[in-house]
Amino acid sequence: MFLVRTTARIRSSILLRQFVLIYLPAAAILSIAIVTSLHLDAQDRIDRAKVREAARIEIAKNLVTHDFSSVASDLQLLAATPALHHYLDGDNRAGRADDLANLFLEMARAKGCYDQVRYLDATGREIIRINFNAGSPSIVPRAQLQDKSERYFFRDSYKLERNEIFVSPMDLNVEHDQLEIPYKPMIRFGTPVFDSAGRKRGIILLNYFGEKLLGHFREAMRGSDASSGMLLNRDGYWLNSARSEDEWGFMLGKPERRFGQDHAAEWSAISAGESGALQTEKGLYVYATVYPLLAGQRSSTGSPLPRSSSQQELTASEYKWKIVSFTSDEELAGSSANNRTARSILFGVIYLLLAFGSLAIAYFRLSRMLAQSRLKEDEARLREITTTMSDGLLVTDHNGQITFANPEAGLLLGYNDHELLGRDMHGLLHVREDGSSCNRADCKLLQVVKTGTTYRGMEEFFRCKNGQALPISVSVSAIIKEQKAAGIVVAFHDITERKKFELELERQAQIDALTGLNNRRHFYELAEQEIVRTRRYGKPLSILMVDVDHFKSINDTYGHHSGDTVLQRLSDVCRQTMREIDIIGRIGGEEFCILLPEANGAQAREAAERLREAVAATEVQLEPEVSISFSVSIGVAALVAEDDGVAAMLRRADAALYAAKYSGRNRVCVQE
């Protein structure tokens, strides 16, 4: 009753005037606060979007250049393999071709990222080709090999010099003059190969799955919101787009399907600049230019036609792609239609009910908290990307002190999350292959701070916590602040398996594929080393030349497969009969040589007789009911002062072998 009476005594006009005096200033202050808040929030979203998208683009650039570097390394490895050079020099060419094809097959199976691994001769004809076959690589039969002499990638690769590499544009694969369906993005890496006389004999060509690179690109550009990541070639055609129908216009005869066709003004700015951000009425474009080619690599414009030459050669600075991230105005605003309606109602309630001013303050604080939460989400997303990378990542300041290390870096080096932080990267980690410390002044990683240029090392070494030297490939980029290098980002990858693969290739180049013994070249190398050692210490040295009697008759009667079985059995008998220090090699079809360190002529003759008897007592099972015996003739020669190398010893052992053959076979003769 008291309240009713009090209210009744207040005139409506006074109440209204007081309301206006309170409401209008409060509404004005509230309006200013809301407008200011919306403006700051919008600008904050734009700034965070620029940083976020620039970070994604930088990661995508590093992944692209890493993929190119990895393929170039594989190509150089194949071009340098001894098996290829033996084939090019014409030594047992048919057998060498099989060895080379098997080597290519192992490469395709181990890597899993090449659609084709090929050797083409100087005429452009495929000599060896490995097809990936959806994960089951196989050697293509000779009858199915093709003539690629009119394809641009053969011509552009073949005209290069030694150690130069041709990298094609990324385009769609063509088979039998037709686009392969479904579309298969492809980048071809080619390099010419030369025989020992320096003659150019053809090219090695790797067809790298472009979808692998595009998959890495999409993963790097995938964000927590609906941003759109695009990859454009130098002419503005889409290599990757949110809409698949936009892609590959230059291969499909659709010149209108270019970024510049739909976004002319934006393309004018993006194509002219190296990197930056562009805000238009459509939204925010963040872009950068990536130059994937390394030193010594060449490219061209290629051709969408199956049998057409490239229109133009491209240098490393002309072979470029544009990475573009687009965020629409709606996404920058961060509000859906429902949220905008709720905000309008809320503002209306705030203006109508000033008594609930605290609600406006709470709303403002909530807006700020939401902005901070989204910033943390973006930071967490970027950290997630670095955390899930298969490569180790280190960030240092300009003095080389480590300020960030992702978990993979700690895992590779054996440190926990905090042991690397604040440590001197060069002094703690960077070593030579033998584990000894490097000179800091010559450190190529730290020099990036001074030069500001990216350094990519195919083989460096980091010292693990247990003291072992870890072989790595490394990419080092400068962190630029205020036009100065403020530190470096070091991305490194464990290449231990690649090193093992290289050692296995070297081992295969030394071993005879049929018998597992030393091949001719490696036997000669070991024999020359043993001759040097023998003469240094004044020890005796002898050699046996072993030949299977009537081997041609075995092949003609039972087939070459049976002949191979005989040779394999002979190699087993040699291993079982001879000493561990004896060096055994297959130097010809059915010819074997055995080097006997510290054995004179008489001792060598006794060893040869034991071997001859062991072979004569051996029976080879060819089929369930078919077995044969065979014998060998052996020539023996001991090292004499006149011998100038293993070739001289072999000549005398060969003469003794022929004497054994002519005197009836299945016997031992010594060259006195």
C-alpha positions as CSV (number, residue, x, y, z in Angstrom):
1,M,0.0,0.0,0.0
2,F,2.9,2.4,0.8
3,L,4.4,1.8,-2.7
4,V,1.2,2.4,-4.4
5,R,0.7,5.6,-2.6
6,T,4.2,6.8,-3.3
7,T,4.0,6.1,-7.0
8,A,0.7,7.9,-7.2
9,R,2.3,11.1,-5.8
10,I,5.0,11.2,-8.6
11,R,3.9,13.0,-11.7
12,S,4.2,11.1,-14.9
13,S,6.1,13.9,-16.6
14,I,8.7,14.0,-13.9
15,L,9.1,10.3,-14.0
16,L,9.4,10.4,-17.8
17,R,12.0,13.3,-17.6
18,Q,14.1,11.4,-15.0
19,F,13.9,8.4,-17.1
20,V,15.1,10.3,-20.2
21,L,17.9,12.0,-18.2
22,I,19.1,8.6,-17.0
23,Y,18.3,6.6,-20.2
24,L,19.7,8.9,-22.8
25,P,23.2,9.3,-21.4
26,A,23.3,5.6,-20.5
27,A,22.1,4.7,-24.0
28,A,24.6,7.0,-25.6
29,I,27.5,5.4,-23.5
30,L,26.1,2.0,-24.2
31,S,25.9,2.7,-27.9
32,I,29.4,4.0,-28.1
33,A,30.6,1.0,-26.2
34,I,28.8,-1.5,-28.4
35,V,29.9,0.2,-31.7
36,T,33.5,0.3,-30.4
37,S,33.4,-3.3,-29.3
38,L,32.0,-4.5,-32.6
39,H,34.6,-2.6,-34.5
40,L,37.5,-3.9,-32.3
41,D,36.1,-7.4,-32.4
42,A,35.9,-7.3,-36.2
43,Q,39.4,-6.0,-36.6
44,D,40.7,-8.6,-34.1
45,R,39.1,-11.4,-36.1
46,I,40.7,-10.1,-39.2
47,D,44.1,-9.8,-37.6
48,R,43.9,-13.3,-36.2
49,A,42.6,-14.7,-39.5
50,K,45.7,-13.2,-41.3
51,V,48.1,-14.7,-38.8
52,R,46.3,-18.1,-38.8
53,E,46.1,-18.4,-42.5
54,A,49.7,-17.2,-43.1
55,A,50.9,-19.9,-40.7
56,R,49.0,-22.6,-42.6
57,I,50.3,-21.3,-45.9
58,E,53.9,-21.4,-44.6
59,I,53.5,-25.0,-43.4
60,A,52.0,-25.9,-46.8
61,K,55.0,-24.2,-48.6
62,N,57.4,-26.3,-46.5
63,L,55.6,-29.5,-47.3
64,V,55.6,-28.8,-51.0
65,T,59.3,-28.0,-51.1
66,H,60.0,-31.1,-48.9
67,D,58.1,-33.3,-51.3
68,F,60.1,-32.0,-54.3
69,S,63.4,-32.4,-52.4
70,S,62.5,-36.0,-51.5
71,V,61.7,-37.0,-55.1
72,A,64.8,-35.3,-56.4
73,S,66.9,-37.3,-53.9
74,D,65.4,-40.6,-55.1
75,L,66.0,-39.6,-58.7
76,Q,69.7,-38.8,-58.1
77,L,70.1,-42.0,-56.2
78,L,68.7,-44.1,-59.1
79,A,70.8,-42.2,-61.7
80,A,74.0,-42.9,-59.6
81,T,73.4,-46.6,-58.9
82,P,76.2,-48.9,-60.2
83,A,73.6,-51.3,-61.7
84,L,72.5,-48.6,-64.2
85,H,76.1,-47.7,-65.2
86,H,76.9,-51.4,-65.8
87,Y,73.8,-51.7,-68.0
88,L,74.7,-48.5,-69.9
89,D,78.3,-49.8,-70.5
90,G,76.9,-52.9,-72.2
91,D,78.3,-55.5,-69.8
92,N,76.0,-58.6,-70.0
93,R,73.2,-56.2,-71.0
94,A,70.3,-58.7,-70.8
95,G,71.1,-59.7,-67.3
96,R,71.9,-56.2,-66.3
97,A,68.5,-55.0,-67.6
98,D,66.8,-57.6,-65.3
99,D,68.9,-56.5,-62.3
100,L,68.0,-52.8,-63.1
101,A,64.3,-53.6,-63.5
102,N,64.3,-55.4,-60.1
103,L,66.1,-52.4,-58.5
104,F,63.5,-50.1,-59.9
105,L,60.8,-52.4,-58.7
106,E,62.2,-52.4,-55.1
107,M,62.3,-48.5,-55.2
108,A,58.6,-48.3,-56.3
109,R,57.6,-50.8,-53.7
110,A,59.5,-49.1,-50.9
111,K,58.5,-45.6,-51.6
112,G,54.8,-46.1,-52.6
113,C,54.6,-42.6,-54.1
114,Y,55.5,-43.2,-57.8
115,D,53.0,-44.2,-60.4
116,Q,55.8,-45.1,-62.8
117,V,59.6,-45.6,-62.5
118,R,61.1,-45.7,-66.0
119,Y,64.3,-45.8,-68.0
120,L,63.9,-44.5,-71.6
121,D,66.7,-44.8,-74.1
122,A,68.0,-42.0,-76.3
123,T,65.2,-42.5,-78.9
124,G,62.5,-42.0,-76.3
125,R,61.6,-45.7,-76.2
126,E,60.7,-47.2,-72.8
127,I,63.3,-49.9,-71.9
128,I,62.3,-50.5,-68.3
129,R,59.0,-49.4,-66.7
130,I,57.5,-50.2,-63.3
131,N,53.8,-49.5,-62.8
132,F,52.4,-48.9,-59.3
133,N,49.2,-50.9,-60.0
134,A,47.2,-49.6,-57.1
135,G,49.8,-50.6,-54.5
136,S,51.2,-53.8,-56.2
137,P,54.1,-52.6,-58.3
138,S,55.2,-54.8,-61.2
139,I,57.5,-54.8,-64.2
140,V,55.8,-54.0,-67.5
141,P,56.4,-56.7,-70.1
142,R,58.5,-55.7,-73.0
143,A,55.7,-55.9,-75.5
144,Q,53.7,-53.3,-73.6
145,L,56.5,-50.7,-73.5
146,Q,55.7,-47.4,-75.3
147,D,57.4,-44.8,-77.5
148,K,57.5,-41.5,-75.5
149,S,59.8,-39.6,-77.9
150,E,57.1,-37.1,-78.8
151,R,56.1,-36.3,-75.2
152,Y,57.4,-33.0,-73.8
153,F,58.8,-34.4,-70.6
154,F,61.2,-36.8,-72.6
155,R,62.4,-34.0,-74.8
156,D,62.9,-31.5,-72.0
157,S,64.7,-34.1,-69.8
158,Y,67.0,-35.5,-72.5
159,K,68.4,-32.1,-73.5
160,L,69.7,-31.4,-70.0
161,E,73.3,-31.8,-68.9
162,R,74.7,-34.3,-66.3
163,N,73.2,-33.9,-62.8
164,E,70.5,-31.5,-64.0
165,I,66.9,-32.5,-63.3
166,F,63.7,-31.7,-65.3
167,V,60.5,-31.2,-63.3
168,S,57.3,-31.1,-65.2
169,P,54.3,-28.9,-64.4
170,M,51.7,-30.7,-62.3
171,D,49.1,-32.0,-64.8
172,L,46.9,-35.0,-65.5
173,N,48.4,-38.3,-66.6
174,V,48.0,-39.3,-70.2
175,E,48.1,-42.9,-71.4
176,H,47.9,-44.0,-75.0
177,D,47.2,-40.3,-76.0
178,Q,44.2,-40.1,-73.7
179,L,43.6,-38.6,-70.3
180,E,43.6,-41.3,-67.7
181,I,40.2,-41.7,-66.0
182,P,39.7,-41.2,-63.1
183,Y,42.0,-38.1,-63.3
184,K,45.5,-38.8,-61.9
185,P,47.5,-35.7,-61.0
186,M,51.2,-36.2,-61.9
187,I,54.6,-34.5,-61.6
188,R,57.4,-36.0,-63.7
189,F,61.0,-35.8,-62.5
190,G,63.6,-36.7,-65.2
191,T,67.4,-36.6,-65.5
192,P,69.7,-37.7,-68.3
193,V,72.1,-40.6,-67.8
194,F,75.5,-41.2,-69.3
195,D,77.7,-44.2,-69.8
196,S,81.4,-44.3,-68.6
197,A,82.5,-42.8,-71.9
198,G,80.3,-39.7,-71.2
199,R,77.7,-40.5,-73.9
200,K,74.2,-39.6,-73.1
201,R,72.2,-42.9,-73.2
202,G,68.7,-41.8,-72.2
203,I,66.8,-40.6,-69.1
204,I,65.5,-41.9,-65.7
205,L,61.9,-40.7,-65.2
206,L,59.9,-40.8,-61.9
207,N,56.1,-40.1,-62.2
208,Y,55.3,-38.7,-58.8
209,F,51.7,-39.0,-57.6
210,G,50.5,-35.3,-57.5
211,E,47.7,-36.4,-55.2
212,K,50.3,-37.1,-52.5
213,L,51.5,-33.5,-52.6
214,L,47.8,-32.3,-52.8
215,G,46.9,-34.4,-49.8
216,H,49.7,-32.8,-47.8
217,F,48.6,-29.4,-49.0
218,R,45.0,-30.0,-48.0
219,E,46.0,-31.3,-44.6
220,A,48.1,-28.2,-43.9
221,M,45.4,-25.8,-45.1
222,R,42.5,-27.6,-43.2
223,G,41.5,-25.3,-40.3
224,S,39.0,-25.4,-37.4
225,D,36.7,-23.1,-39.4
226,A,35.5,-23.2,-43.0
227,S,38.4,-21.4,-44.7
228,S,39.1,-22.3,-48.3
229,G,42.6,-23.2,-49.4
230,M,43.5,-23.0,-53.1
231,L,46.6,-24.0,-55.0
232,L,47.1,-22.2,-58.4
233,N,49.7,-22.7,-61.1
234,R,51.6,-19.8,-62.6
235,D,48.8,-19.1,-65.1
236,G,46.1,-19.0,-62.4
237,Y,44.6,-22.4,-63.1
238,W,43.3,-24.3,-60.1
239,L,45.3,-27.3,-59.1
240,N,43.3,-27.6,-55.9
241,S,39.9,-25.9,-55.2
242,A,37.0,-26.3,-52.9
243,R,35.0,-27.1,-56.0
244,S,36.4,-30.0,-58.0
245,E,34.8,-28.7,-61.2
246,D,37.1,-25.7,-61.1
247,E,40.3,-27.8,-61.3
248,W,42.6,-28.8,-64.3
249,G,41.0,-26.3,-66.7
250,F,44.2,-26.2,-68.8
251,M,44.1,-29.9,-69.3
252,L,40.4,-30.1,-70.1
253,G,40.3,-27.3,-72.7
254,K,38.5,-24.9,-70.3
255,P,40.5,-21.7,-70.4
256,E,37.7,-19.9,-68.6
257,R,38.2,-22.0,-65.4
258,R,40.9,-19.8,-64.0
259,F,41.0,-17.9,-60.7
260,G,41.3,-14.6,-62.6
261,Q,38.1,-15.3,-64.6
262,D,36.0,-15.2,-61.4
263,H,38.3,-12.9,-59.3
264,A,39.9,-10.5,-61.8
265,A,40.8,-7.7,-59.4
266,E,42.0,-10.1,-56.7
267,W,44.2,-12.1,-59.2
268,S,45.8,-8.8,-60.5
269,A,47.1,-8.1,-57.0
270,I,47.9,-11.7,-56.0
271,S,49.8,-12.5,-59.2
272,A,51.9,-9.3,-58.9
273,G,52.9,-9.9,-55.2
274,E,55.0,-12.5,-53.5
275,S,52.9,-12.7,-50.4
276,G,50.4,-10.7,-48.4
277,A,46.8,-10.2,-47.4
278,L,44.0,-8.7,-49.5
279,Q,40.7,-7.6,-47.9
280,T,37.8,-7.0,-50.3
281,E,34.1,-6.8,-50.1
282,K,34.0,-10.5,-50.7
283,G,36.2,-11.4,-47.8
284,L,39.9,-11.9,-46.8
285,Y,42.5,-13.3,-49.2
286,V,45.8,-14.4,-47.7
287,Y,48.4,-15.6,-50.3
288,A,52.0,-16.6,-50.8
289,T,54.2,-17.8,-53.7
290,V,56.0,-21.1,-53.5
291,Y,59.1,-21.9,-55.6
292,P,59.5,-25.7,-55.4
293,L,62.5,-26.1,-57.7
294,L,66.0,-26.6,-56.2
295,A,69.4,-25.7,-57.6
296,G,70.1,-27.6,-60.8
297,Q,66.5,-28.2,-61.6
298,R,64.7,-27.0,-64.8
299,S,61.1,-27.0,-66.0
300,S,58.9,-25.9,-68.8
301,T,55.3,-25.0,-69.5
302,G,54.6,-28.5,-70.7
303,S,51.7,-29.2,-73.0
304,P,48.1,-30.5,-72.4
305,L,48.3,-32.2,-75.8
306,P,49.7,-35.8,-75.9
307,R,52.2,-35.2,-78.6
308,S,53.3,-31.6,-78.4
309,S,56.5,-29.8,-77.3
310,S,56.7,-27.4,-74.4
311,Q,56.0,-23.8,-75.4
312,Q,58.6,-22.3,-73.0
313,E,61.4,-23.3,-70.7
314,L,61.0,-22.2,-67.1
315,T,63.8,-21.3,-64.6
316,A,63.5,-22.0,-60.9
317,S,62.1,-18.4,-60.4
318,E,59.5,-18.9,-63.1
319,Y,58.2,-22.2,-61.8
320,K,55.9,-21.0,-59.1
321,W,52.6,-21.7,-57.6
322,K,50.3,-19.5,-55.6
323,I,48.8,-20.6,-52.3
324,V,45.6,-18.7,-51.6
325,S,43.4,-18.8,-48.5
326,F,39.9,-17.2,-48.7
327,T,37.8,-16.4,-45.7
328,S,34.4,-14.8,-46.5
329,D,33.0,-11.8,-44.7
330,E,30.4,-14.0,-43.0
331,E,33.1,-16.2,-41.6
332,L,35.2,-13.2,-40.5
333,A,32.1,-11.9,-38.7
334,G,32.0,-15.2,-36.9
335,S,28.2,-15.2,-36.7
336,S,25.5,-17.3,-38.2
337,A,22.0,-15.8,-39.1
338,N,20.6,-17.2,-35.8
339,N,23.4,-15.6,-33.8
340,R,22.9,-12.2,-35.4
341,T,19.1,-12.4,-34.7
342,A,19.8,-13.3,-31.1
343,R,22.3,-10.4,-30.8
344,S,19.7,-7.9,-32.2
345,I,17.1,-9.1,-29.7
346,L,19.7,-8.8,-26.9
347,F,20.6,-5.3,-27.9
348,G,17.0,-4.4,-28.0
349,V,16.5,-5.8,-24.5
350,I,19.5,-3.9,-23.2
351,Y,18.2,-0.6,-24.6
352,L,14.7,-1.2,-23.3
353,L,15.8,-2.4,-19.8
354,L,18.6,-0.2,-18.6
355,A,17.9,-1.6,-15.1
356,F,19.7,-4.7,-16.5
357,G,22.8,-2.8,-17.5
358,S,24.9,-5.4,-15.8
359,L,23.7,-7.8,-18.4
360,A,25.3,-5.6,-21.1
361,I,28.6,-5.7,-19.2
362,A,28.3,-9.4,-18.8
363,Y,27.7,-9.7,-22.5
364,F,30.7,-7.6,-23.3
365,R,32.9,-9.7,-21.1
366,L,31.5,-12.8,-22.6
367,S,32.3,-11.5,-26.1
368,R,35.9,-10.9,-25.0
369,M,36.2,-14.3,-23.5
370,L,34.8,-15.9,-26.6
371,A,37.4,-14.0,-28.7
372,Q,40.2,-15.3,-26.4
373,S,38.8,-18.8,-26.6
374,R,38.8,-18.7,-30.4
375,L,42.4,-17.4,-30.3
376,K,43.4,-20.3,-28.1
377,E,41.6,-22.7,-30.4
378,D,43.5,-21.3,-33.4
379,E,46.8,-21.6,-31.4
380,A,45.9,-25.1,-30.4
381,R,45.1,-26.0,-34.0
382,L,48.5,-24.7,-35.1
383,R,50.2,-26.6,-32.3
384,E,48.2,-29.7,-33.3
385,I,49.6,-29.4,-36.8
386,T,53.2,-29.1,-35.5
387,T,52.5,-31.9,-33.0
388,T,51.2,-34.3,-35.5
389,M,53.9,-33.5,-38.1
390,S,56.1,-36.5,-39.0
391,D,59.1,-34.2,-39.1
392,G,60.9,-32.7,-36.1
393,L,60.5,-28.9,-35.7
394,L,62.7,-26.5,-33.8
395,V,62.5,-22.7,-33.5
396,T,65.4,-20.6,-32.3
397,D,66.1,-17.0,-31.6
398,H,68.7,-15.0,-33.5
399,N,71.4,-16.4,-31.2
400,G,70.5,-20.0,-31.9
401,Q,68.8,-20.6,-28.5
402,I,65.9,-23.1,-28.9
403,T,62.5,-21.4,-28.1
404,F,60.2,-24.2,-29.4
405,A,60.4,-27.9,-30.1
406,N,57.6,-30.1,-31.2
407,P,57.1,-33.6,-29.7
408,E,58.5,-35.3,-32.8
409,A,61.8,-33.4,-32.4
410,G,62.1,-34.7,-28.8
411,L,61.1,-38.2,-29.9
412,L,63.7,-38.3,-32.7
413,L,66.5,-36.9,-30.4
414,G,65.6,-38.7,-27.2
415,Y,64.7,-35.6,-25.1
416,N,61.6,-34.7,-23.2
417,D,59.4,-31.7,-23.8
418,H,61.5,-29.2,-21.7
419,E,65.1,-30.4,-22.1
420,L,65.6,-28.7,-25.4
421,L,64.1,-25.3,-24.5
422,G,66.7,-22.6,-23.9
423,R,69.6,-24.8,-25.1
424,D,72.0,-23.7,-27.8
425,M,70.9,-25.7,-30.9
426,H,74.3,-25.8,-32.6
427,G,76.4,-26.7,-29.5
428,L,73.9,-29.3,-28.3
429,L,72.8,-30.9,-31.5
430,H,74.7,-30.1,-34.7
431,V,77.6,-32.5,-35.3
432,R,79.6,-34.2,-38.1
433,E,78.8,-37.8,-39.2
434,D,81.4,-39.2,-36.8
435,G,79.8,-37.3,-33.9
436,S,82.5,-34.6,-33.5
437,S,81.5,-31.0,-33.1
438,C,81.1,-28.6,-36.0
439,N,82.7,-25.2,-36.2
440,R,80.0,-22.7,-35.2
441,A,81.2,-20.1,-37.7
442,D,80.7,-22.5,-40.6
443,C,77.3,-23.7,-39.4
444,K,75.0,-23.5,-42.5
445,L,71.9,-23.7,-40.3
446,L,72.8,-20.6,-38.2
447,Q,74.0,-18.7,-41.4
448,V,70.3,-18.5,-42.4
449,V,69.9,-15.8,-39.6
450,K,72.5,-13.7,-41.5
451,T,71.5,-14.4,-45.1
452,G,67.7,-14.6,-44.6
453,T,67.6,-17.3,-47.4
454,T,66.3,-20.8,-47.0
455,Y,68.8,-23.6,-46.5
456,R,67.9,-27.2,-47.5
457,G,70.4,-29.9,-46.6
458,M,70.0,-33.4,-47.9
459,E,72.3,-34.9,-45.2
460,E,73.2,-33.3,-41.9
461,F,73.6,-34.9,-38.4
462,F,72.1,-34.1,-35.1
463,R,73.5,-35.6,-31.9
464,C,70.8,-37.5,-29.9
465,K,70.7,-37.5,-26.1
466,N,72.4,-41.0,-26.1
467,G,75.3,-39.5,-28.1
468,Q,74.6,-41.2,-31.4
469,A,74.6,-39.1,-34.6
470,L,71.2,-39.1,-36.3
471,P,71.3,-38.6,-40.1
472,I,68.7,-36.0,-41.1
473,S,67.5,-34.0,-44.1
474,V,66.8,-30.4,-43.0
475,S,65.0,-27.3,-44.2
476,V,65.9,-24.0,-42.4
477,S,63.9,-20.8,-42.9
478,A,64.4,-17.4,-41.4
479,I,61.8,-15.7,-39.1
480,I,61.5,-12.2,-40.4
481,K,60.5,-9.4,-38.0
482,E,60.8,-5.7,-38.9
483,Q,62.7,-6.7,-42.1
484,K,65.4,-8.5,-40.0
485,A,65.9,-12.2,-39.3
486,A,64.8,-12.7,-35.7
487,G,65.4,-16.5,-35.6
488,I,65.1,-19.6,-37.6
489,V,62.6,-22.5,-38.1
490,V,64.4,-25.9,-38.5
491,A,62.3,-28.7,-39.9
492,F,64.2,-32.0,-40.0
493,H,63.5,-35.6,-41.1
494,D,65.1,-38.8,-40.0
495,I,66.8,-40.4,-43.1
496,T,68.1,-43.5,-41.3
497,E,66.0,-45.7,-43.5
498,R,67.1,-43.9,-46.6
499,K,70.7,-44.4,-45.6
500,K,70.0,-48.1,-45.0
501,F,68.5,-48.3,-48.5
502,E,71.6,-46.7,-50.0
503,L,73.8,-49.3,-48.2
504,E,71.6,-52.1,-49.5
505,L,71.8,-50.8,-53.0
506,E,75.6,-50.7,-52.6
507,R,75.5,-54.3,-51.3
508,Q,73.4,-55.5,-54.2
509,A,75.9,-53.8,-56.6
510,Q,78.6,-56.1,-55.1
511,I,76.8,-59.4,-55.0
512,D,76.0,-61.8,-57.8
513,A,72.2,-62.2,-57.9
514,L,72.1,-65.9,-58.7
515,T,74.6,-67.3,-56.3
516,G,75.0,-64.7,-53.6
517,L,78.8,-64.6,-54.1
518,N,80.9,-61.6,-54.9
519,N,80.3,-60.4,-58.5
520,R,83.2,-59.9,-60.9
521,R,83.8,-56.2,-60.1
522,H,83.7,-56.6,-56.3
523,F,85.9,-59.8,-56.5
524,Y,88.5,-57.8,-58.4
525,E,88.4,-55.0,-55.8
526,L,88.8,-57.4,-52.9
527,A,91.6,-59.3,-54.7
528,E,93.6,-56.1,-55.4
529,Q,93.3,-55.1,-51.8
530,E,94.5,-58.6,-50.7
531,I,97.5,-58.5,-53.1
532,V,98.6,-55.2,-51.6
533,R,98.3,-56.6,-48.0
534,T,100.1,-59.8,-49.0
535,R,103.1,-58.0,-50.5
536,R,103.2,-55.6,-47.5
537,Y,103.6,-58.5,-45.0
538,G,105.5,-60.9,-47.2
539,K,102.8,-63.7,-47.1
540,P,102.0,-66.2,-49.8
541,L,98.8,-65.9,-51.9
542,S,97.1,-68.2,-54.4
543,I,94.1,-68.2,-56.7
544,L,91.8,-70.9,-58.0
545,M,89.9,-70.7,-61.2
546,V,87.0,-73.1,-61.2
547,D,84.9,-74.1,-64.3
548,V,81.9,-76.5,-64.5
549,D,82.6,-79.4,-66.9
550,H,80.2,-79.8,-69.8
551,F,78.0,-77.0,-68.5
552,K,76.5,-76.2,-71.9
553,S,75.4,-79.8,-72.2
554,I,73.6,-79.5,-68.8
555,N,71.8,-76.4,-70.1
556,D,70.9,-78.0,-73.4
557,T,69.7,-81.2,-71.8
558,Y,67.9,-80.0,-68.7
559,G,67.3,-76.3,-69.4
560,H,68.8,-73.1,-68.2
561,H,66.9,-73.3,-64.9
562,S,68.6,-76.5,-64.1
563,G,71.9,-74.9,-65.1
564,D,71.2,-72.1,-62.6
565,T,70.5,-74.8,-59.9
566,V,73.9,-76.4,-60.6
567,L,75.7,-73.0,-60.2
568,Q,73.9,-72.4,-57.0
569,R,74.8,-75.8,-55.7
570,L,78.5,-75.2,-56.7
571,S,78.5,-71.9,-54.8
572,D,77.2,-73.8,-51.7
573,V,79.9,-76.4,-52.0
574,C,82.5,-73.7,-52.3
575,R,81.3,-72.0,-49.1
576,Q,81.3,-75.3,-47.2
577,T,84.7,-76.4,-48.4
578,M,86.8,-73.3,-48.4
579,R,88.0,-71.3,-45.3
580,E,86.2,-68.3,-44.0
581,I,89.1,-66.0,-45.0
582,D,89.0,-67.2,-48.6
583,I,87.4,-64.8,-51.1
584,I,84.9,-66.5,-53.5
585,G,83.4,-64.8,-56.6
586,R,81.5,-65.6,-59.7
587,I,83.3,-63.8,-62.6
588,G,81.5,-65.3,-65.6
589,G,78.7,-67.7,-66.6
590,E,80.0,-70.9,-65.0
591,E,83.4,-69.6,-64.0
592,F,84.2,-69.1,-60.3
593,C,87.4,-67.7,-58.7
594,I,88.7,-68.3,-55.2
595,L,91.5,-66.2,-53.6
596,L,93.4,-68.1,-50.9
597,P,95.3,-65.6,-48.6
598,E,98.4,-67.0,-46.9
599,A,98.3,-70.2,-49.0
600,N,101.3,-71.2,-51.2
601,G,101.0,-73.3,-54.4
602,A,101.1,-76.7,-52.7
603,Q,98.5,-75.7,-50.1
604,A,96.3,-74.2,-52.8
605,R,96.5,-77.5,-54.8
606,E,95.4,-79.5,-51.7
607,A,92.5,-77.1,-51.3
608,A,91.6,-77.4,-55.0
609,E,91.6,-81.2,-54.7
610,R,89.3,-81.1,-51.7
611,L,86.9,-78.8,-53.6
612,R,87.0,-81.0,-56.7
613,E,86.3,-84.1,-54.7
614,A,83.5,-82.4,-52.8
615,V,81.9,-81.3,-56.1
616,A,82.2,-84.8,-57.7
617,A,80.4,-86.3,-54.7
618,T,77.6,-83.8,-54.9
619,E,74.2,-84.8,-56.4
620,V,71.8,-82.1,-57.6
621,Q,68.1,-82.9,-57.4
622,L,66.4,-81.2,-60.5
623,E,63.0,-82.9,-60.3
624,P,61.4,-85.4,-57.9
625,E,62.8,-88.3,-59.9
626,V,65.7,-86.5,-61.8
627,S,69.1,-85.8,-60.3
628,I,72.5,-85.3,-61.8
629,S,76.1,-85.1,-60.8
630,F,78.7,-82.8,-62.2
631,S,82.4,-82.1,-62.0
632,V,84.7,-79.1,-62.2
633,S,88.1,-78.4,-63.6
634,I,90.4,-76.2,-61.5
635,G,93.4,-74.1,-62.4
636,V,95.8,-73.0,-59.6
637,A,98.3,-70.1,-59.6
638,A,100.3,-68.6,-56.8
639,L,101.3,-65.0,-56.6
640,V,104.8,-64.3,-58.1
641,A,106.9,-61.2,-58.1
642,E,106.2,-60.6,-61.8
643,D,102.4,-60.3,-61.2
644,D,101.3,-56.7,-61.5
645,G,97.8,-57.4,-60.2
646,V,94.9,-59.9,-60.0
647,A,94.6,-59.9,-63.8
648,A,98.0,-61.4,-64.2
649,M,97.2,-64.1,-61.6
650,L,94.0,-64.9,-63.4
651,R,95.7,-65.3,-66.7
652,R,98.0,-67.9,-65.3
653,A,95.2,-69.7,-63.4
654,D,93.2,-69.6,-66.6
655,A,96.0,-71.3,-68.5
656,A,96.1,-74.0,-65.8
657,L,92.3,-74.4,-66.1
658,Y,92.6,-74.9,-69.8
659,A,95.3,-77.5,-69.2
660,A,92.9,-79.3,-66.9
661,K,90.2,-79.2,-69.5
662,Y,92.4,-80.5,-72.3
663,S,93.8,-83.3,-70.1
664,G,90.4,-84.8,-69.5
665,R,88.5,-82.5,-67.1
666,N,87.6,-83.2,-63.5
667,R,91.1,-82.5,-62.4
668,V,93.4,-79.8,-60.9
669,C,96.3,-78.3,-62.8
670,V,98.9,-75.9,-61.3
671,Q,100.6,-73.1,-63.2
672,E,104.2,-73.3,-62.2
